[in-house]
Each structure stands twice: as structure tokens, then as C-alpha cells.
Amino acid sequence: MKCGLCHTDVEKLSKSHIIPRALHLFGQEKGEHQGLLVMPVDKGKRVERSHTGFHSRIVCADCEASFKAGDDALIELSRTHADAVQLFDELGATEAFQFPNINNGTLHRGVIATLFRANLSDNDFYKQVDLPPRFAEQLRQVLLSPEPSHHSDFDVVLRLTPSLHGSVIKSPRRLRFCDVNTYWLTFPYWTAAIKVDGQKSRLLRQVRIGAYGHPVAALTPELNPSELKALSKAMRGKHEDVLRITAGKFEKINRS
């Protein structure tokens, strides 16, 4: 069997959870034993609860282990989403959040590794993820490279959904967004839009993971170009303030 990442022939492929299993326990009230709601893209299929999520045998054990730091960052963002630093507009309304305890490169790698696994999975839940061969290979090479993945062309922007609606994992979907092709992945309380396109989007570049010292997310039920402009505006001149306010309060995880 050939590993989907390193292309090494191995006797047995590892069991890969496309989205980390721990994330399927988010959204529970204390004492509950129900898993997270998962919503298929096919409206003819029912919404179900899952404790374990979906897995496929697609990579070798060593490559699966290489995903751990990124997976931990995904879990950390869901776990601490309510503890982020709030960024306000001129009217004092919360416009965005920054996560000073999370490393840009580690979180970005976790997001694109999820897209990589979803693309290789044969589970119906991920059937809308079908990367063109050249982008699938580019993504594979980025994950194999020791260079920080957020310097790649796979720009990732985040939005926060801190509500009951945010505790549902939906099937990934492909959307034309800001004039480029993107894939949208949902995690408990936040969503990631990943650019998979040869063209650049100036707006996405302004607010992507890596544009600032730590990840930034828009606070909005729906992410659209006007919200991205607001996010970019909210961050102008704020980065140093965020670092000053949070100095000593947070410990960086997974230093790159």
C-alpha cells in the first residue's frame, strides 16, 4: 500500500481521522454523552451525532504522526475560542478576534492537512472535496516541506461562530469567493476558507493566517468580502496593541 503523503510503500496504512476525533466531543453540555452534530452536504441525508467522526486509511503511521501538532492547534482554537482578544470598531462593537496563544504556522498546517485528508478520503461526507491534480500535488509538497505552510499559496481565512450553530460540523463545500476558488471547512465554533486557485486575492492576503503575528478571525454568521474588509480595517494599527495587552498572559504553543 502506498502512503498518500510520502508515497512510501508500507504494509498497512494508519487510521486517519479527517477532523481530529476530539473535536467531535465539543458542543456538549456537562454530563452529556452525545457526540457533535454532523451535517451532510446532501440535503436528502439526515443530520446525525458522532462521537468519532470519519476516518480513512490514507497515510502511513509516520505521516499521520506528523499531523499531530496541527491537529492540536485545531483543538486549541475550538477549546479557547471564547478567550481570544477582542478587536473593536470605532463604535465599540466587536469586529474580530485574535488568538495570541496559537501559532500561525501550526494552525495553518492543521487546516490544510484537514483539506489534504478530506481530498484523499472516500467517505461521502467529503465528496465535494475534489482537488485538481496540480493543486493536490502542490498541497502534498507543502505538507512534506519543512518550510512554514502559511507562506504557501494556500491562503486561509477564519470566521468565528460562537453559538449553538457553531457546534455543528458541516460537509466541506467548494465556493467561488473573492474571485478565487475556495474550500470551506467547518470546525466547532469556527470555519476556515482555503484558497485553492492559481490567482491571488489581495483581500484574502490581507487577513489570511500569517498576515499578523497570530491568527485573526472575523466574528460573523457569514463571511463575505465586506466582512473581510472590516476585519482588515479592524487590524490596522492594532497588532502591537494586542501583543502589549497580552504580554505575559499567554504561552505560545507549538513554536515554529
Stockholm file with secondary structure:
# STOCKHOLM 1.0

chainA/1-256         MKCGLCHTDVEKLSKSHIIPRALHLFGQEKGEHQGLLVMPVDKGKRVERSHTGFHSRIVCADCEASFKAGDDALIELSRTHADAVQLFDELGATEAFQFPNINNGTLHRGVIATLFRANLSDNDFYKQVDLPPRFAEQLRQVLLSPEPSHHSDFDVVLRLTPSLHGSVIKSPRRLRFCDVNTYWLTFPYWTAAIKVDGQKSRLLRQVRIGAYGHPVAALTPELNPSELKALSKAMRGKHEDVLRITAGKFEKINRS
#=GR chainA/1-256 SS CBCTTTCCBCSSCEEEESSCGGGGGTTCCTTCCCCEEEECSSTTSCCEEESSCCEEEEECHHHHHHTHHHHHHHHHHHHTGGGSEEEECTTSCEEEEECTTSCHHHHHHHHHHHHHHHHHCCCGGGTTCCCCHHHHHHHHHHHHSSSCGGGSSCCEEEEECCSGGGGEEECCEEEEETTEEEEEEEETTEEEEEECSSSCCHHHHHHSTTSSSSCEEEECSSCCHHHHHHHHHHHTTTHHHHHHHHTTTCCCCSCC
#=GC SS_cons         CBCTTTCCBCSSCEEEESSCGGGGGTTCCTTCCCCEEEECSSTTSCCEEESSCCEEEEECHHHHHHTHHHHHHHHHHHHTGGGSEEEECTTSCEEEEECTTSCHHHHHHHHHHHHHHHHHCCCGGGTTCCCCHHHHHHHHHHHHSSSCGGGSSCCEEEEECCSGGGGEEECCEEEEETTEEEEEEEETTEEEEEECSSSCCHHHHHHSTTSSSSCEEEECSSCCHHHHHHHHHHHTTTHHHHHHHHTTTCCCCSCC
//
